Amino acid sequence: MKKIDVIEVGPRDGFQNLPDYLPVSDKLTVIDSLVQSGVKHIQITSFVNPKAIPQMKDAGEVARACLWKYPELDLFALIPNFRGAQSAREAGMKKVTNVISLSVSHNKANINRTHDESFAELAKIKESFPELDVCLDVATAFGCPFEGKFRRVEPLLGFLQRAWDLGVTTFNLCDTVGLADPAQVRLFLQAVKEKFPAARVEIHIHDTRNMGLVNTLAAVESGIDGVQATLGGLGGCPFAPGASGNTATEDLVLMLNEMGYETGISFEKILAAAKAEDQMIPNGIYSGHNIRIKGSPCC
């Protein structure tokens, strides 16, 4: 049986764009249901400026609670900069993802930095916290809301080389606004794996044009190491016009389980978790037809 790591990012990407603050107790309830479903890899929060992302103002509290309760699981958080890394480490995090956009325009809109500034910050994080496992989240890896779809893979390879030279060995390629197609995913992944055979490569696909499952499947069949998704298909980038929710974890688990992949996740339990999540989110919309929960629109 083929094994694939299903990585849940709902507690961060799924909640960050909700219009109404979700209390810590509700967030922890969702995380508990994910663990009970068999999920072992979870992005539990994001250490960002709460003025920019109010939903993440409780990052430290959520992190400490989860690390205490589930020390054996692969728990990680997103950080945009050195200050975020400091806060994550103070909360006890041992693994983080540092996000830098391949698109120059989106990187400026998302974290207000140039590429040189972002990579200098990444170098500072690696040097200051050598014990911290740092993954690079490559936002807009396949296309950008400001610059359009990327047809050439060479800029991505050069971008990853800069991170590799700093000691980063895990890359997460993010289709931030859902511009990718299966052929592009296969082409880009083949090139990345050929250039960085020792790297761990993951993928994160937004479902803007209902391409989430097919693009994720293309990545799986290309030998990806891990696939990210959010419970209920929630999510969206506040700084990427047009970014809708992510590929739904319950849809992804159903597909992979039916295809004979070993996910370790119960579809019945993950579906129940999605339904329960919907009940606690104000104005949540659940559709049993396609097993999806629609998130808030992205500004």
Phi, psi and chi 1 to 4 in degrees:
 res  aa     phi    psi   chi1   chi2   chi3   chi4
   1 MET       -  135.3 -177.9  177.5  -72.3      -
   2 LYS   -80.3  137.3  -60.6  161.8  -73.1 -172.5
   3 LYS  -108.0  140.6 -173.6  178.0 -175.8  -59.6
   4 ILE  -141.0  137.6 -173.8   73.4      -      -
   5 ASP   -83.9  117.4  -71.1  -22.0      -      -
   6 VAL   -94.1  120.1  174.7      -      -      -
   7 ILE  -110.6  116.6  -55.8  163.1      -      -
   8 GLU   -87.4  123.3  173.6   62.2   47.6      -
   9 VAL  -117.9   12.7  -63.2      -      -      -
  10 GLY   -58.5  -42.5      -      -      -      -
  11 PRO   -61.5  -14.5  -28.4   37.9      -      -
  12 ARG  -109.3  -69.2 -168.5  -81.9  -58.8  177.0
  13 ASP   -69.9  -31.0 -159.3    0.6      -      -
  14 GLY   -71.5  -35.3      -      -      -      -
  15 PHE   -94.9  -20.3  -66.0  156.2      -      -
  16 GLN   -64.4  -22.7   71.8  176.0   10.5      -
  17 ASN  -106.1    6.7 -148.8   36.0      -      -
  18 LEU   -67.1  140.6  -66.4  178.6      -      -
  19 PRO   -72.2  -26.1   25.4  -34.2      -      -
  20 ASP  -115.0  138.2  -59.8  -52.8      -      -
  21 TYR   -62.1  132.6  173.7   70.3      -      -
  22 LEU   -99.6  121.3 -161.4   64.8      -      -
  23 PRO   -61.0  157.1  -21.1   32.4      -      -
  24 VAL   -55.9  -43.1  170.8      -      -      -
  25 SER   -59.3  -38.7   58.2      -      -      -
  26 ASP   -69.7  -40.7  -72.9  -13.5      -      -
  27 LYS   -61.3  -43.3  -69.1  176.6  179.8  176.3
  28 LEU   -68.1  -33.1  -64.5  178.4      -      -
  29 THR   -63.3  -42.8  -64.6      -      -      -
  30 VAL   -63.4  -44.5  171.5      -      -      -
  31 ILE   -62.4  -40.5  -68.4  170.9      -      -
  32 ASP   -58.9  -43.4  -74.0  -17.9      -      -
  33 SER   -66.6  -33.3   69.3      -      -      -
  34 LEU   -65.0  -46.2  -69.9  165.3      -      -
  35 VAL   -62.6  -42.0  175.4      -      -      -
  36 GLN   -65.8  -22.5  -68.3  159.8   11.6      -
  37 SER   -79.5  -15.6  -58.3      -      -      -
  38 GLY   111.5    2.9      -      -      -      -
  39 VAL   -71.3  131.2  179.5      -      -      -
  40 LYS  -117.4   -8.6  -66.5 -179.6  172.1   57.4
  41 HIS  -124.4  113.8  -48.0  -84.9      -      -
  42 ILE  -138.6  128.3  -51.2  173.7      -      -
  43 GLN   -87.3  107.2 -171.9  176.5   57.5      -
  44 ILE   -87.9  -21.1   53.1  176.5      -      -
  45 THR  -171.2 -172.8 -169.8      -      -      -
  46 SER  -141.8  130.0  176.5      -      -      -
  47 PHE   -93.4   81.4  -71.3   86.7      -      -
  48 VAL  -122.3  171.8  -65.1      -      -      -
  49 ASN   -65.2  119.1 -172.7  -24.6      -      -
  50 PRO   -63.9  -18.8   21.1  -32.2      -      -
  51 LYS   -70.4  -30.1  -68.1 -178.4 -179.6  178.9
  52 ALA   -83.6  -42.2      -      -      -      -
  53 ILE  -128.6   85.1  -49.5  -70.7      -      -
  54 PRO   -58.8  -30.0  -23.9   34.5      -      -
  55 GLN   -62.2  -20.8  -77.1  -75.2    0.3      -
  56 MET  -101.2   18.0  -60.1  -69.2  106.1      -
  57 LYS   -67.3  -14.8   64.0 -176.3  179.8 -178.4
  58 ASP  -104.2   22.1   51.4   21.4      -      -
  59 ALA   -53.8  -46.7      -      -      -      -
  60 GLY   -62.2  -42.9      -      -      -      -
  61 GLU   -64.6  -44.7 -173.6  177.0   -4.5      -
  62 VAL   -63.3  -44.8  169.8      -      -      -
  63 ALA   -60.9  -48.6      -      -      -      -
  64 ARG   -63.2  -39.0  -76.9 -173.8  -74.8  -90.3
  65 ALA   -65.0  -43.8      -      -      -      -
  66 CYS   -70.6  -42.0  -68.3      -      -      -
  67 LEU   -64.8  -34.3  -68.5  169.0      -      -
  68 TRP   -70.6  -41.8  174.3   81.9      -      -
  69 LYS   -80.5  -33.6 -169.6  169.7 -173.7  177.7
  70 TYR  -128.5   63.3  -59.9  112.5      -      -
  71 PRO   -66.2  -18.6   26.3  -36.3      -      -
  72 GLU   -88.6   -9.1   75.0  -75.4    0.7      -
  73 LEU   -90.6  163.1  -63.6 -174.9      -      -
  74 ASP   -87.7   92.2  174.5   32.1      -      -
  75 LEU  -109.6  135.3  -54.7  177.6      -      -
  76 PHE  -147.4  167.7   61.4  104.6      -      -
  77 ALA  -136.3  155.9      -      -      -      -
  78 LEU   -88.2  141.6 -178.2  141.4      -      -
  79 ILE  -132.5  139.9   59.3  166.5      -      -
  80 PRO   -95.9  -14.6   32.6  -32.9      -      -
  81 ASN  -163.7 -176.2   49.8   35.8      -      -
  82 PHE   -62.6  -41.8 -179.1   79.9      -      -
  83 ARG   -60.8  -38.8 -175.8  172.9  180.0  179.6
  84 GLY   -63.3  -39.6      -      -      -      -
  85 ALA   -63.5  -41.1      -      -      -      -
  86 GLN   -59.2  -48.8  -80.0 -176.9  -47.3      -
  87 SER   -63.7  -40.6  -61.5      -      -      -
  88 ALA   -63.2  -43.6      -      -      -      -
  89 ARG   -65.7  -39.9 -161.1   66.6 -166.2   94.1
  90 GLU   -63.2  -29.6  -70.0  169.2    0.5      -
  91 ALA   -82.1   -5.8      -      -      -      -
  92 GLY   101.2    3.4      -      -      -      -
  93 MET   -66.9  140.4  -62.3  -58.8  -56.3      -
  94 LYS  -111.8   -7.9  -62.3  179.0 -180.0  178.4
  95 LYS  -140.9  134.9  179.7  178.6  178.8 -179.4
  96 VAL  -141.1  161.9  -63.8      -      -      -
  97 THR  -118.5  125.9   53.1      -      -      -
  98 ASN   -98.9  122.4 -177.5 -150.4      -      -
  99 VAL   -96.1  129.3   58.0      -      -      -
 100 ILE  -135.7  133.8  -52.5  176.2      -      -
 101 SER   -86.3  137.4  -57.5      -      -      -
 102 LEU   -62.8  -37.0  177.0   60.6      -      -
 103 SER   -74.1  126.0  155.4      -      -      -
 104 VAL   -61.5  -41.7  174.0      -      -      -
 105 SER   -64.8  -45.0  -57.5      -      -      -
 106 HIS   -70.9  -34.0 -174.9  -96.1      -      -
 107 ASN   -62.2  -37.5 -158.3   58.5      -      -
 108 LYS   -69.0  -40.9 -166.8   68.3  175.3  175.4
 109 ALA   -71.6  -34.8      -      -      -      -
 110 ASN   -82.5  -46.7 -162.7   35.0      -      -
 111 ILE  -129.8    7.9   55.7  176.8      -      -
 112 ASN    58.3   46.0 -164.8   28.9      -      -
 113 ARG  -141.9  154.8  -81.0  179.7  169.3   79.2
 114 THR   -80.3  169.8   65.2      -      -      -
 115 HIS   -61.3  -43.9  -82.4  171.0      -      -
 116 ASP   -60.4  -41.7  -73.6  -15.1      -      -
 117 GLU   -65.3  -39.7  -69.3  169.7  -24.8      -
 118 SER   -67.5  -43.0  -71.6      -      -      -
 119 PHE   -71.2  -31.2  -81.0  106.7      -      -
 120 ALA   -64.8  -38.9      -      -      -      -
 121 GLU   -66.0  -40.8 -165.9   91.2  -18.6      -
 122 LEU   -62.7  -41.2  176.7   56.7      -      -
 123 ALA   -62.5  -39.5      -      -      -      -
 124 LYS   -65.4  -40.0 -176.0  179.0  178.1 -178.4
 125 ILE   -63.8  -46.4  -68.1  168.7      -      -
 126 LYS   -62.7  -40.0  -69.2  -72.8  -67.4  179.0
 127 GLU   -72.5  -38.8 -179.3  179.2   -6.0      -
 128 SER   -80.8  -28.2  -59.3      -      -      -
 129 PHE  -128.6   68.4  -54.9  105.3      -      -
 130 PRO   -62.9  -21.1   23.1  -34.2      -      -
 131 GLU   -82.0   -8.8   75.4  -75.5    1.8      -
 132 LEU   -87.1  126.8 -157.0   56.4      -      -
 133 ASP   -78.7  112.8 -177.5    4.9      -      -
 134 VAL  -112.6  120.6 -178.4      -      -      -
 135 CYS  -101.9  147.2  162.9      -      -      -
 136 LEU   -98.0  117.0  175.8   63.1      -      -
 137 ASP   -85.9  114.0  -92.7    8.1      -      -
 138 VAL   -93.8   93.4 -174.3      -      -      -
 139 ALA   -68.5  152.8      -      -      -      -
 140 THR    51.7   39.7   63.8      -      -      -
 141 ALA   -65.7  -26.3      -      -      -      -
 142 PHE  -111.4  -12.9  -59.3   93.3      -      -
 143 GLY   171.7  163.0      -      -      -      -
 144 CYS  -132.2  144.0  165.8      -      -      -
 145 PRO   -67.0  -19.2   24.4  -34.5      -      -
 146 PHE  -101.1  -30.4  -48.1  113.4      -      -
 147 GLU  -110.9   -5.5  -59.9  175.8   16.1      -
 148 GLY    86.6 -173.0      -      -      -      -
 149 LYS   -75.8  140.7 -172.0  168.1 -178.6  172.6
 150 PHE   -92.4  124.9  -61.6  143.4      -      -
 151 ARG   -98.8  -24.4  -55.5  -70.1  178.7  177.3
 152 ARG  -105.9  137.6  -62.0  172.0   55.2 -109.5
 153 VAL   -88.0  -15.9   72.2      -      -      -
 154 GLU   -57.7  -41.5  -71.7   78.2   10.8      -
 155 PRO   -60.5  -36.8  -27.8   37.7      -      -
 156 LEU   -65.7  -41.3  173.2   62.1      -      -
 157 LEU   -64.8  -41.3  -62.1  179.3      -      -
 158 GLY   -65.7  -37.8      -      -      -      -
 159 PHE   -62.7  -47.2 -176.8   91.6      -      -
 160 LEU   -65.4  -33.2  -64.1  179.4      -      -
 161 GLN   -61.5  -37.0 -174.1   67.0   57.3      -
 162 ARG   -62.6  -39.6  -65.1 -175.1   70.9  170.4
 163 ALA   -72.2  -41.1      -      -      -      -
 164 TRP   -59.1  -40.5 -176.8  -93.3      -      -
 165 ASP   -65.7  -19.4  -68.6  -17.4      -      -
 166 LEU   -91.5   -2.0  -65.5  174.3      -      -
 167 GLY    99.7    9.2      -      -      -      -
 168 VAL   -83.9  127.6  176.1      -      -      -
 169 THR  -121.1    3.5   59.1      -      -      -
 170 THR  -123.7  124.4  -58.9      -      -      -
 171 PHE  -118.5  135.9  -55.1  134.2      -      -
 172 ASN  -118.3  110.6  177.5   36.1      -      -
 173 LEU   -87.7  118.5  -52.2 -175.4      -      -
 174 CYS  -108.9  126.9  -53.2      -      -      -
 175 ASP   -93.5   79.5 -174.3   19.5      -      -
 176 THR   -60.4  -35.2  -53.4      -      -      -
 177 VAL  -119.1   12.7  -72.9      -      -      -
 178 GLY    71.8   42.1      -      -      -      -
 179 LEU   -94.3  -11.6  -68.2  176.0      -      -
 180 ALA   -71.3  160.3      -      -      -      -
 181 ASP  -132.7  162.1   65.0   78.3      -      -
 182 PRO   -57.5  -38.8  -28.2   36.7      -      -
 183 ALA   -65.1  -41.6      -      -      -      -
 184 GLN   -64.6  -42.1 -178.3 -167.4   24.1      -
 185 VAL   -59.8  -46.7  168.6      -      -      -
 186 ARG   -62.4  -45.1  -66.1 -171.5 -173.9   98.9
 187 LEU   -61.3  -48.2  174.3   66.6      -      -
 188 PHE   -66.3  -42.6  -82.5   35.6      -      -
 189 LEU   -67.6  -39.6  -77.4  178.6      -      -
 190 GLN   -59.3  -43.9 -179.6 -178.1   -1.0      -
 191 ALA   -66.0  -42.2      -      -      -      -
 192 VAL   -65.0  -43.7  168.9      -      -      -
 193 LYS   -69.9  -32.1  -67.7 -178.2   74.9   66.0
 194 GLU   -69.7  -38.6  -75.0  180.0   -2.7      -
 195 LYS   -80.1  -31.6 -173.8  171.3 -179.8   62.2
 196 PHE  -127.6   66.7  -55.5   99.0      -      -
 197 PRO   -62.7  -23.7   23.7  -34.6      -      -
 198 ALA   -90.3   -3.9      -      -      -      -
 199 ALA   -81.4  152.0      -      -      -      -
 200 ARG   -91.5  129.5  174.2  179.0  169.7   85.4
 201 VAL  -123.0  128.2 -174.5      -      -      -
 202 GLU  -120.9  170.5  -59.2  169.5   -4.5      -
 203 ILE  -139.4  150.7 -158.3  159.6      -      -
 204 HIS  -139.9  108.8  174.1  112.4      -      -
 205 ILE  -115.0  124.2  -58.4  -72.8      -      -
 206 HIS   -83.6  148.4  -77.9 -117.5      -      -
 207 ASP  -102.3   36.4 -160.4   26.3      -      -
 208 THR   -55.4  -41.6  -50.3      -      -      -
 209 ARG  -114.7   30.7  -64.5  166.7  178.3   79.2
 210 ASN    58.0   32.4  -66.0  -42.2      -      -
 211 MET  -107.5    6.7  -61.8  -81.2  -85.2      -
 212 GLY   -58.7  -51.4      -      -      -      -
 213 LEU   -68.7  -42.3  -81.2  178.8      -      -
 214 VAL   -68.8  -37.3  -67.2      -      -      -
 215 ASN   -70.0  -38.0  -77.0  -26.3      -      -
 216 THR   -66.3  -40.2  -57.6      -      -      -
 217 LEU   -63.4  -39.2  179.5   58.7      -      -
 218 ALA   -60.4  -38.2      -      -      -      -
 219 ALA   -68.1  -43.0      -      -      -      -
 220 VAL   -59.8  -45.8  169.5      -      -      -
 221 GLU   -72.9  -11.5  -66.2  179.3  -20.8      -
 222 SER   -93.0    2.4  -62.0      -      -      -
 223 GLY    91.4   25.5      -      -      -      -
 224 ILE   -62.0  151.0 -158.0   76.8      -      -
 225 ASP   -86.8  -29.9  -63.3  -62.5      -      -
 226 GLY  -155.4  147.6      -      -      -      -
 227 VAL  -121.9  131.6  -70.1      -      -      -
 228 GLN   -97.5  149.0  -63.5 -167.2   -4.0      -
 229 ALA  -159.1  168.6      -      -      -      -
 230 THR  -125.9  140.2   66.2      -      -      -
 231 LEU   -57.1  128.6 -170.7   67.1      -      -
 232 GLY    75.6    1.5      -      -      -      -
 233 GLY    69.9   22.2      -      -      -      -
 234 LEU   -71.9  168.5  -66.4  178.2      -      -
 235 GLY   127.4 -176.8      -      -      -      -
 236 GLY   140.6  145.3      -      -      -      -
 237 CYS   -92.6  122.7  175.4      -      -      -
 238 PRO   -63.1  -17.0  -19.3   31.3      -      -
 239 PHE  -112.3   19.0  -53.0  106.7      -      -
 240 ALA  -130.4   97.6      -      -      -      -
 241 PRO   -54.7  127.8  -25.3   35.1      -      -
 242 GLY    95.9   -4.4      -      -      -      -
 243 ALA   -78.6  114.9      -      -      -      -
 244 SER   -95.0 -161.1   67.5      -      -      -
 245 GLY   -69.2  172.6      -      -      -      -
 246 ASN   -89.2  173.1  -65.8  -86.1      -      -
 247 THR   -58.8  131.9  -57.7      -      -      -
 248 ALA   -75.4  130.9      -      -      -      -
 249 THR   -59.7  -41.9  -52.3      -      -      -
 250 GLU   -66.1  -37.1   60.6  -85.9   20.0      -
 251 ASP   -64.5  -44.6  -71.3   -6.8      -      -
 252 LEU   -63.3  -44.2  179.3   61.2      -      -
 253 VAL   -63.2  -42.4  167.5      -      -      -
 254 LEU   -58.2  -48.7  174.5   63.7      -      -
 255 MET   -61.6  -49.5  179.1 -176.1   73.3      -
 256 LEU   -67.0  -41.5  -66.7  174.2      -      -
 257 ASN   -62.1  -43.2  -75.2   -3.0      -      -
 258 GLU   -65.5  -29.8  -72.0  -66.6  -46.4      -
 259 MET   -83.4   -3.2  -67.7  179.4   67.0      -
 260 GLY    94.3   10.7      -      -      -      -
 261 TYR   -78.8  146.7  -76.3   90.3      -      -
 262 GLU   -91.9  105.9  179.9 -173.7  -13.5      -
 263 THR  -102.0  -24.3   64.8      -      -      -
 264 GLY    76.4    8.6      -      -      -      -
 265 ILE  -115.2  133.5  -58.9  170.5      -      -
 266 SER   -80.4  122.7  163.0      -      -      -
 267 PHE   -63.6  -41.8  169.5   69.0      -      -
 268 GLU   -60.0  -41.6  -70.0   73.6   18.1      -
 269 LYS   -73.6  -37.3  -69.8 -178.6  179.2 -179.9
 270 ILE   -71.7  -32.9 -160.6   77.4      -      -
 271 LEU   -67.5  -41.7  177.2   59.0      -      -
 272 ALA   -62.5  -37.1      -      -      -      -
 273 ALA   -64.4  -39.8      -      -      -      -
 274 ALA   -65.4  -41.4      -      -      -      -
 275 LYS   -64.5  -41.8  -68.5  179.7  178.0  179.1
 276 ALA   -66.0  -39.0      -      -      -      -
 277 GLU   -59.8  -41.7  175.6 -168.6   60.1      -
 278 ASP   -61.0  -35.5  179.0   59.3      -      -
 279 GLN   -69.2  -26.3  -65.6  -58.0  -51.2      -
 280 MET   -94.3   -9.7   68.8  174.3   61.3      -
 281 ILE   -93.3  122.1  -65.8  175.7      -      -
 282 PRO   -55.4  130.7  -24.5   34.4      -      -
 283 ASN    64.0   22.9  -57.9  -44.7      -      -
 284 GLY   -64.0  147.4      -      -      -      -
 285 ILE  -124.3  114.5  -57.4  172.1      -      -
 286 TYR  -106.2  135.3  177.7   73.8      -      -
 287 SER  -124.9  111.1  169.1      -      -      -
 288 GLY   -70.8  -14.3      -      -      -      -
 289 HIS   -65.7  -46.0  173.5   67.2      -      -
 290 ASN  -118.9   15.4   60.0   -1.7      -      -
 291 ILE    51.6   52.1  -40.2  176.1      -      -
 292 ARG  -130.3  150.7  -66.7  -65.3  -53.1  -80.4
 293 ILE  -118.9  124.9  -61.4  171.2      -      -
 294 LYS   -87.0  131.8  -62.7  178.4 -179.1  178.4
 295 GLY   -86.7 -178.2      -      -      -      -
 296 SER   -71.4  152.0   59.1      -      -      -
 297 PRO   -67.8  150.8   24.5  -34.2      -      -
 298 CYS   -90.7  133.9 -179.8      -      -      -
 299 CYS   -79.0      -   58.5      -      -      -
